[in-house]
């Protein structure tokens, strides 16, 4: 069994005691699903990325569906309508599952799901990261692709915004201060040639300069990383493992997005979250995640628009 360690940052919406670690995390939720926190009186609505702690209970209503991932064992568990579980500290062998009784819990049954992979999930409340507001500066070039991201290819496509009244653009890729690839073009799209040796694994600095009358009038920069074939193969194994064991399509894309994000593949993570948004367009967590990722990618204006949609959904509108 392939075991893969990575750190998943949870943006918990519930107040939790600092230092307590989550036992499980919600990877998919649809319909009416409620959490009962240990020591609390009321059930609260469950949300994507919510952490579940020892002693918590999870309950689905007649239209509820939920998938959770246990942090220690890597096991996935799905509940459909009318089921409930109580979260245990060591769920490797058994979990409490069944139709709710007068206590809101069910009967103990064996878990038949094998480990998917293992990771550490911190339960501390982290909240929303601070984001820079304001649209992209129209006085500068905006690089649309690649952003500040790790890449799965050594032949990247390079796309940027048009700058007014310039004669050409100079595109450079640098490594350790040395220019390893350079092109001059009048277009705003460059495709890395198939007949040239692809970029070797490692870190690169991308610089695009707009030229007018032999002077540089605007520049844009990005930091990229090309992965080695060994790391790419390992990543593909992990993603294939997720596809073969995940109980629902939403969890497949959600876990894939988290793995891409942890590996620095921000562009690929964005694509996964956009797919998730098509599946669940009213989920505020997805807008928040896209806002954070687009800011990391370098598209601040787009990130801010997703942040505004996130805040609008929290306030009950769009």
N, C-alpha and C positions, 0 to 999 in steps of 0.2 A: 504494500500500500504506500502510495506516494504521500509523504508528510512534508508540509510546507508551512514555515513559520512566518507570519507577518503581523504587523500591528494595525488594528482597525480602530480609528478614533470615532467614538460614539458621541453624537450630538444629542444627549439625553434631554428630554423635555420635562422630566420629573426631577424634583429635588431628591438627591441621594447623598448619603453620608460620604464625606471626602475619604478616599482611600479604599472604599469597598469596591471589589471587582465584580463585574457582571458574570453570571453563570451561563447565560445564553443571550442571544440578540435576535430580534425579529427581522427576517429577511424578505418577507412578503406578507401583506395583510389586505383583506378585502371584506367589505361588509361590516357587521357589528361584532367587534372583538373587544373584550374588556380585560384589564389587568387589575388584580387585587394585590396591592403592595402589602407585604408582611407588616403587621402592626397597625394598618390603616382600616377604616371602617367601610369606605366606599370603593366600588369598582370604578376605574377610569378608562377612557378609550385608549386602545393600543395603536401605536403608530410605527411606521417603518423606522428601523434603527434603534428602537427603544431597547434598552438593556433590561434583562430579567435577572433578579437576584434570588438567592436562597430563601425559600419560604414564600415567594410570590406565587400567585395563582393566575392562570390564563384561561379565559372562558369565551367560547364562540356562541353566538345566537343563531337563529334559524337561517340567516343568510351569511354567516361569518365563515371566513377561511383564513388560516394563518400558517406560516412556516417559520420555524425557529432553528437557529444553529447553535449547538452547545459549544462553548468556547474551549473546553478542555479536550473533549473527545472528537470534536469535528463532526458530530452526528447531526443530521438534519431530521426534523420531525414536523409533519403536517397535521393540522387539525381541521376538520370540516364542521358543519353545522351541528350544534348541540353537544360538543365535546369540551372537556376541560382537562387541565393538567396542573400539578403543583411542581414548582421548580425545585429540584434537589441539588445539593452541592456536588455530588458525584453521580451523574446520570449515565455513566458508561455502560451499566448493565441493565438498569430498569428505570422506567419513568412512570409516574402516576398519570393514568390516562383513562378516560371513559366518560359516560354521560354524567352530567352534574347531578348530585344528590342534594339533600337538604343542606349540606355544608358547602356546596358549590364545587366539590372535588369529585374525583372518579376513582375507579379501582386500579390497582397496580397491575401492569402488564409488561411483558418483555419488549424491549426495543429491538426491532429487526433491521434497523438501518446501520450499515457499516460506516466507519469513519470516512469523511470526505478529505479533510486536511485539518491541521491544527494551527491555531493562532492565538495570540494574546489579545484580549479585549479589555480595555480599561473602563471602569464604571464611573470614573469621576465626571461630573458635569463640566463640559467645556464651553458650551454656548456657541454662538455664531462668531466666526472670526471677523475682525475689523476689516472692512473693505473700503477701498478708495472710491469716492463718488466722482461723478463727472464723466462726460463723453470723451472718446479719443480726441486728442489734440489734432485739429485739422491742419496745423502747421507742421505736422510730422507725418512720415510714412507709417502706415499700419501694416504689420506683417500678419497675414491671415493663416499662413501655413509655411513651415512648421512653427508652432509656438514654442514656448519654453517647455520642452518635453523630451522624453526618451523616445527613440524611434526603433521600429522593428526592421527597417530597411536602411541600407547604405546608399540608396539612390533616392533621396528625398525630392519631392516636388516643392517648389518655393513659389508662394503667391503673396502679393502685397498690393496695397492701394496705390492708385495713380496719384502722382503729385503734379500740380498744374505747371504748365509752361517750362518743362524740362526737356533736354535733348536726349538724355539716356540715363540708364541706371547701371551702377557697378555693383555686382553681387560677389561677395567674398566669403569663403569658408576658411577659418583659421584654426590651427591646433598648436597649442603651446607658443602662440605668438607668430607662428609661420603661416603664410598663406598657402593652403594646399589645393585650392580650387578657386578660379576667378572667371567671371564672364561679364561682358558688357552687352546690354540689350536695350531696345526701345520698348519692349513689352513689359508687362507686370506679372508674367508667369514664366518660370523656368523649370524644365523637367531635366533631371540629371540624366545625361546620355547613357544609353544602354551599352555603347561601344567603349565606354571608359571604365576603368577599375572602380568599383564601389568604395565608398568611404570605409576605412577600417574601424573596428570597434573603439570607442573612446569618446571623449568630450570635444565639442567643437563650438566655435563662436561664429555666428552668422551675422554679417554686416551688409546692409543694403544702403547705397548712397545715391541720391538723386543729383544729377549733374546738369548745370546750366552755365553756358559760356565758360566751360572748363573749371568751374567752381562747384564745390559741394554745397547745395542749398538745404538739404535735409538728409538725415540718416535714421536708420532703424536697426535694432540689434536683438538677437535672440541667442539663448544658450540651449544647445541640443546635445544629446548623447545617443550614440549608436550602440546597440547591444551586440554581443558576440553570438555566434550560432548556438553555442552550448546553452546560454541563458535563454535564447529564443525557444529552443527545443524543450527546455524545462518548463517554460511558461506555457507552451502549447500542451504539454502533458497535463499540467494543472487544469487548464481550461477544459480539456477533453474530459478530465476526471469529474469536473463540476457538471458538465453536460450529461454525463452518464448516470450521475447519482442524484442530481437535484430533482425534487418532486414537482416543480412547476416552472414555467418559462420565466416568470418574474424573478425568481431566486437565481436562475442561471445568469441573467443579465446583471442583477444586483451584485452578486459575488464576483462576476467578471469585472465589473466596474471598480469594485474595491481592490481587486488584485492589480488591475492596470494602474490605479491611482497609487498604490503602495510601491509599485515598480517605477513610478515616474512617467508612465505612458499616459500623459494627461490628455492628449488628443484622442486616444482610444477610449479612455474613461469617459470623456465627454460624449462620444458616440454611443456608448452603452447607456448613459443616463438619458440621452435624447430618445433612445428606444424605449426606456422605462417610462418616459413622460408620455409617449404615444399610448402606452398601455394603461397609464393612470394619470391623466392630465390634470387632475385636481389635487394631487399630492404635494403639499408645500415643501416637504423634505427634499424632493427631487429638484425643485427650483432653487432651493438653498444650496444644494450640492453643485448644481451647474453654475451658480453665481460664483462660488468659491473657486471652482476649477477654471472658469473662463478668466478670472483675475490672475490665477497662477500662470495660465497659458499666455497672458499678455493682452487679451482683448477686454480691457477694463469696461468700456462702454456696454458691451454685450453682457458682461457679468453684472453690471448694475441694473440692466433691464430685468434680468432674472431675479435679482434681489428685490426689485419693486414688485414683481409678480408674487414672490414669496410673501412679502409683507401684506399684499392685497388679499391673498388667500387666508392669511392669519386673521385678517380683519373681516372676513366673511364675504369678500368680493373678488373680482378679477380685474 
